[in-house]
Amino acid sequence: MINYQHPKTVIFFSNPFGYGPTGTLIPIAKKFNDSLKNVQLIFASSGLCNEILNQHQLDKFNFYEINQRSIEEITLFLQRFTYHPLIISCLNRFAIQAAYNIDTSSALIDPLGWFWRQNRPAEYSLAKYYFYNGLNKVKYPGKNHFDIPPITDDFKFVKKVNLNNSIVFHLGGTQNPLVSGIPEKYLDLLIRLINDTHFNPEQEIIIAGGKASTDYINRFITKKITCGSFPFDEFILKIKQCHKIYTPAGMGVTFISIHLKKDLNIFLPHNLSQWALSKTAIVKASAHNIFSWEDYFPFDWKLSQMTEKESIAITSKLSSQVLQDSSLYNKLQKKFSNSISTPNNVINSVPAFRNKGQNFVLRKLITEWHLT
């Protein structure tokens, strides 16, 4: 139960842009959960963000249902506290603006720091502390600006793992506030590829993603698969055990797969940040296979001129074109089948991943906010 008179409260806000922001915030929340005793911890979220929250892993947290993209609703919630709460936001500019409105300290977690170029949301500058991942591409000067390593899980809940022959297809949440519904044409393409591909009968095929998208897949898939939305820790365990993983360059899962030295295969991206991440040096050096739309449509995508909303519409259009053009589809299906049957390509751990960003965030904020 939330104590609105508690002298020290920290509130976590995610953002329902797929699963990425929540998947980034959970390892930080777990660090706070395991390290602090005299601080009230709250995770304020709703909808898509709640799908992967395992509240049992965050046993010291209170959970509050809120519209995470309403400045007014967040501000009213924060004003209920006698003592100003401290705010930790992952890619949520609305929470940062609300914290600024009531003059309380906030920390912004930005795993897309490398991505923004000139388009970084203006509200980000209102955060007292800015923790970003520059991927050796960008630097944001500032007294309280910190370029941190990628945030991955500590995997403490996994004591001993028996590796299996499974293949994991990671879709992410596959929904965001800019467009309604799910990317049906993109999912139709993946469904057809899996249905048309021969898998080892002893291999478990796992598709993990947002509930709406995995429900859709289950309606049309003909292969025997495990398909659903899994709590964060359960999903990480599946990655830890698996033989291969496919992801459209979802930021969290890509970093975790590299950290765990998994056979990483980057599937066709379905949003703008995935598109950009698939082109970074670290992914090119780490992935066994990269499936690019450019392999099938020979023109310059001009990512710097594309908006997130435009990228989703283009992905839908391209998916439809591949489904309708047998030569394009056969080219894609051949590469997909070959990637499934090719033996594992285990990579070495990338040095930047040996230190985890959440450890730096915890140490810094404990000191700056005088938390115990």
C-alpha positions in Angstrom: 0.0 0.0 0.0 1.4 3.4 -1.0 2.3 5.7 1.9 1.8 9.3 0.6 3.5 10.6 3.7 6.7 8.5 3.4 9.8 10.8 3.6 11.7 9.1 0.8 9.9 7.7 -2.3 11.4 6.7 -5.7 8.9 6.2 -8.6 9.8 4.3 -11.8 8.1 5.2 -15.1 8.4 3.2 -18.3 6.9 3.9 -21.7 4.7 1.6 -23.8 6.8 1.7 -26.9 7.0 -2.1 -27.3 8.8 -3.9 -24.4 12.1 -2.1 -24.7 11.7 0.7 -22.1 10.2 -1.7 -19.5 12.8 -4.4 -20.2 15.5 -1.8 -19.7 13.9 -0.5 -16.5 13.4 -3.8 -14.8 17.1 -4.6 -14.1 17.5 -1.2 -12.5 14.3 -1.7 -10.4 15.7 -5.1 -9.3 18.9 -3.4 -8.2 16.9 -0.9 -6.1 14.7 -3.7 -4.8 17.6 -5.7 -3.5 19.8 -2.8 -2.2 17.5 -0.4 -0.3 15.7 -0.8 3.0 14.3 2.6 4.0 13.0 3.8 0.7 9.5 3.4 -0.6 9.6 2.1 -4.2 6.8 2.4 -6.7 6.4 1.2 -10.3 3.8 3.3 -12.1 2.7 1.7 -15.3 -0.1 0.2 -17.3 -1.1 -1.8 -20.4 1.8 -3.1 -22.5 4.4 -2.3 -19.8 2.6 -4.6 -17.3 2.8 -7.6 -19.6 6.4 -8.4 -18.7 6.5 -7.2 -15.1 7.0 -10.0 -12.6 5.9 -8.4 -9.4 7.3 -11.3 -7.3 10.8 -10.3 -8.4 10.1 -6.8 -7.1 8.7 -7.7 -3.7 9.5 -4.3 -2.1 7.6 -2.4 -4.8 4.1 -1.0 -4.8 2.5 -1.0 -8.2 0.3 1.9 -9.4 -1.9 1.9 -12.5 -1.5 5.1 -14.5 -1.5 6.5 -18.0 2.3 6.9 -18.4 1.8 9.3 -21.4 -0.4 11.9 -19.6 1.6 14.7 -18.1 -1.6 15.9 -16.2 -2.3 12.5 -14.7 1.4 11.9 -13.7 1.6 15.4 -12.2 -1.6 14.9 -10.1 -0.2 11.6 -8.8 3.1 13.2 -7.8 1.3 16.0 -6.0 -0.4 13.5 -3.7 2.9 13.0 -1.9 3.7 15.1 1.2 7.4 14.9 0.3 8.4 15.2 -3.3 9.1 11.7 -4.8 12.2 11.1 -6.8 11.6 10.0 -10.4 13.4 7.4 -12.6 12.1 7.4 -16.2 13.1 5.2 -19.1 12.4 7.0 -22.3 9.3 8.7 -20.8 9.5 12.4 -21.5 6.1 12.9 -19.9 7.3 11.8 -16.5 10.3 14.0 -16.8 8.1 17.0 -17.6 5.8 16.2 -14.7 8.8 16.0 -12.3 10.0 19.3 -13.6 6.5 20.8 -13.1 6.5 20.0 -9.4 10.3 20.8 -9.0 11.4 17.4 -8.0 14.6 15.6 -9.0 14.5 13.1 -11.9 16.8 10.7 -13.6 16.3 9.7 -17.3 17.5 6.4 -18.6 18.1 6.6 -22.3 19.3 3.4 -24.0 18.7 5.2 -27.4 21.2 7.9 -26.7 23.2 6.7 -29.8 20.1 7.0 -32.0 18.7 10.5 -31.6 21.1 12.6 -33.7 19.3 16.0 -33.7 15.9 14.6 -32.7 16.3 14.0 -29.0 13.1 15.0 -27.2 13.4 18.5 -25.7 12.0 17.3 -22.4 15.1 15.1 -21.8 17.1 18.3 -21.0 14.8 18.8 -17.9 16.1 15.7 -16.2 18.5 16.3 -13.3 20.5 13.2 -14.2 20.8 11.8 -17.7 22.1 8.2 -18.2 22.5 7.3 -21.8 24.1 4.6 -24.0 26.2 6.3 -26.7 27.6 3.0 -28.3 30.8 4.9 -29.0 28.8 7.0 -31.5 27.8 10.2 -29.6 28.6 12.2 -26.4 26.2 14.5 -24.6 28.2 17.0 -22.6 26.9 18.0 -19.2 27.7 17.9 -15.5 25.2 15.1 -14.8 25.3 13.4 -18.1 26.7 9.8 -18.0 27.5 7.5 -21.0 26.9 4.1 -19.4 27.3 0.5 -20.7 24.1 -1.3 -22.0 21.7 -2.3 -19.3 21.4 -6.1 -19.1 20.1 -8.4 -16.3 22.4 -9.8 -13.6 20.8 -13.2 -14.1 21.1 -14.0 -10.4 17.9 -16.0 -10.5 19.5 -18.4 -13.0 21.8 -20.5 -10.9 22.3 -23.4 -13.2 20.9 -23.7 -16.7 20.6 -26.7 -18.9 21.1 -25.6 -22.5 18.6 -27.0 -24.9 18.0 -27.1 -28.7 15.3 -24.4 -28.7 15.1 -21.5 -31.1 13.6 -18.3 -29.7 11.9 -15.7 -32.0 11.7 -12.4 -30.1 9.2 -9.9 -31.5 9.1 -7.3 -28.6 5.8 -5.7 -27.7 5.1 -4.9 -31.3 2.8 -2.0 -30.3 3.4 1.7 -29.7 1.3 4.7 -29.0 1.9 6.3 -32.5 -0.2 3.7 -34.4 -3.2 1.6 -33.5 -3.2 -2.2 -33.5 -0.5 -4.7 -34.3 1.7 -5.0 -37.5 -0.4 -7.7 -39.0 1.4 -7.8 -42.4 4.7 -8.1 -40.7 3.4 -10.9 -38.6 1.9 -12.6 -41.6 5.3 -12.7 -43.2 6.9 -14.3 -40.1 4.1 -16.8 -39.8 4.5 -17.9 -43.4 8.2 -18.2 -43.1 7.9 -20.4 -40.0 5.2 -22.5 -41.6 7.3 -23.0 -44.7 10.5 -23.9 -42.9 11.7 -27.3 -41.9 12.8 -27.5 -38.2 14.4 -30.3 -36.4 11.5 -32.2 -34.8 13.4 -32.2 -31.5 13.7 -28.5 -31.4 11.3 -26.4 -29.4 10.2 -23.3 -31.3 9.4 -20.3 -29.0 7.9 -17.1 -30.2 7.8 -14.3 -27.5 6.1 -11.0 -27.9 3.2 -8.8 -27.0 0.0 -10.5 -26.1 -2.0 -9.1 -29.0 0.6 -10.2 -31.5 1.2 -13.7 -30.1 -2.5 -14.3 -29.9 -2.7 -13.3 -33.6 0.2 -15.7 -34.5 -1.4 -18.6 -32.6 -4.5 -18.2 -34.8 -2.6 -18.9 -38.0 0.6 -20.8 -37.2 0.6 -24.5 -38.3 3.8 -25.6 -36.6 3.9 -26.9 -33.1 5.3 -24.0 -31.2 5.3 -22.2 -27.8 4.0 -18.7 -28.4 3.1 -16.1 -25.8 3.9 -13.1 -23.7 6.3 -14.1 -20.9 7.3 -12.2 -17.7 10.8 -10.7 -18.1 12.7 -13.2 -16.0 11.0 -16.2 -17.7 11.9 -14.8 -21.1 15.5 -14.2 -20.0 15.7 -17.8 -18.9 14.5 -19.0 -22.3 17.3 -16.9 -24.0 19.8 -18.4 -21.6 18.8 -21.9 -22.5 18.3 -21.5 -26.2 20.2 -22.7 -29.2 19.6 -19.6 -31.4 17.7 -16.3 -31.0 16.1 -14.2 -33.7 15.1 -10.6 -32.9 14.3 -7.6 -35.1 17.1 -5.7 -33.3 15.0 -5.0 -30.2 17.5 -3.0 -28.1 17.3 -4.9 -24.8 17.2 -8.4 -26.2 20.0 -7.7 -28.7 22.3 -6.5 -25.9 21.3 -9.4 -23.6 22.0 -11.9 -26.4 25.4 -10.4 -27.0 26.2 -10.5 -23.3 25.2 -14.1 -23.1 27.3 -15.1 -26.1 24.2 -16.4 -28.0 23.9 -17.2 -31.7 22.3 -13.9 -32.6 20.3 -13.5 -35.8 18.8 -10.0 -36.6 15.5 -10.4 -38.4 13.8 -7.7 -40.5 13.2 -4.6 -38.3 9.7 -3.3 -37.8 10.4 0.1 -36.3 12.9 2.9 -36.7 15.2 2.3 -33.7 15.5 -1.4 -34.7 16.3 -0.4 -38.2 19.1 1.9 -36.9 20.5 -0.6 -34.4 20.8 -3.3 -37.0 23.2 -1.0 -38.8 25.5 -0.3 -35.9 29.1 -1.6 -35.7 28.4 -3.6 -32.5 25.5 -5.5 -34.1 27.3 -6.1 -37.4 30.2 -7.6 -35.4 28.0 -9.7 -33.2 25.2 -11.1 -35.3 25.5 -14.4 -37.2 22.9 -13.3 -39.7 21.4 -9.9 -40.4 18.2 -9.8 -42.5 17.8 -6.3 -44.1 15.0 -4.9 -46.1 17.7 -3.4 -48.3 18.5 -6.9 -49.5 15.1 -7.1 -51.2 14.4 -3.4 -52.1 17.4 -1.6 -53.6 17.1 2.0 -52.6 18.4 4.3 -49.9 16.1 4.3 -46.8 17.4 7.7 -45.6 16.8 6.8 -42.0 17.7 10.3 -40.8 14.7 11.7 -42.7 12.2 9.1 -41.5 9.9 9.3 -38.5 9.0 6.4 -36.3 5.4 6.5 -37.5 6.6 6.5 -41.2 8.9 3.5 -40.6 6.0 1.4 -39.3 3.9 2.2 -42.3 6.8 1.4 -44.6 7.5 -1.9 -42.9 3.8 -2.9 -43.4 4.0 -2.0 -47.1 7.3 -3.9 -47.6 5.9 -7.0 -45.8 2.9 -7.0 -48.1 5.2 -6.7 -51.2 7.4 -9.7 -50.1 4.3 -11.8 -49.5 2.9 -11.0 -52.9 6.1 -11.4 -54.9 7.2 -15.0 -55.1 10.7 -14.2 -56.1 11.3 -11.9 -53.2 9.6 -14.3 -50.8 11.7 -17.3 -52.0 14.9 -15.3 -51.6 14.0 -14.5 -48.1 12.7 -18.0 -47.2 16.0 -19.5 -48.5 18.1 -17.3 -46.3 15.8 -17.9 -43.4 15.9 -21.7 -43.8 19.7 -21.7 -44.2 20.1 -19.7 -41.0 17.9 -22.2 -39.1 20.0 -25.2 -40.2 23.4 -23.6 -39.9 25.4 -24.7 -36.8 25.8 -22.2 -34.0 28.1 -19.3 -34.4 29.1 -18.4 -30.8 30.6 -15.0 -30.4 32.9 -13.6 -27.7 31.6 -11.2 -25.2 31.9 -7.6 -26.2 34.1 -5.7 -23.6 31.5 -2.9 -23.2 29.0 -5.4 -21.8 31.3 -6.7 -19.0 30.0 -3.8 -16.8 26.3 -3.3 -16.5 24.7 0.1 -16.7 22.3 -0.5 -13.9 25.1 -0.8 -11.4 26.4 2.6 -12.3 22.8 4.1 -12.1 22.3 2.6 -8.6 25.6 3.8 -7.2 25.2 7.3 -8.6 21.6 7.8 -7.4 22.2 6.3 -4.0 24.9 8.9 -3.5 23.1 11.9 -5.1 19.7 11.2 -3.6 21.1 10.0 -0.2 19.2 6.7 -0.3 19.8 3.9 2.1 
